[in-house]
Amino acid sequence: MGEQRKTITDFKHPPLLRWTSVNDVVMGGVSDSLMQVSDEGTGLFAGHLSLENNGGFASVRAPLPENDFSGYDGILLRVKGDGKRYSFRVRTDILFDGVLYRQEFDTEAEKWIDVSLSFRSFRPSFRGRDVPDAPPLDPSRVFQIGFLISDKQEGEFRLEIERIEGYGA
C-alpha cells in the first residue's frame, strides 16, 4: 500500500494560504521577514535576523482552511535552504498567542531536500520555552502552520518551499 499525501499548499494551486509575518518587533527587535511567491512559483520565507534590542526571531504563519489531519503521520516539507536551522510550527487553536507545537530542521545550502516531521515529534512550546505538561499535538486540530528562524543566526536568511503536505502510511 502506498503512502497517502494531502497537499497543504504548493504555492501554485488553491488553497493559497494567507501568510502574515510576526517578528521580534513585537518586543522591540528589528528583524524582518516575508513569505512571498517566487518567480518559480515556490514559497520564499526570507528576510534579515537581527539581535539588536534583545531581538532575534523572524517568523511567518498562515491559517489553514482544512484542519483535520487524523490518519496522517506528520508533515512533509520540500525545501531549499541556506544551511541554517529553521523551526516548523503548528497551532491547534485559533489564538494569536498560546501553546504551539514546534520541530526544528536543518537545511543544506542551495539543495532541495525532503523534511519529514512526525506529529509525534512536535514539542509543545510557549514563547520559545518548552511546556512539558501540555498534551501532545492533536492532528485533528491543525489550525495554523508557520516557519521561524531564531537561535542567534544573525543576518540574511532564505528558505524556499516547494510544497507542504500531510503524509501517512
Summary of the structure (lengths in Angstrom):
residues: 169
radius of gyration: 15.3
end to end distance: 7.8
largest distance: 53.0
contacts: 513
relative contact order: 0.30
helix: 6%
strand: 49%
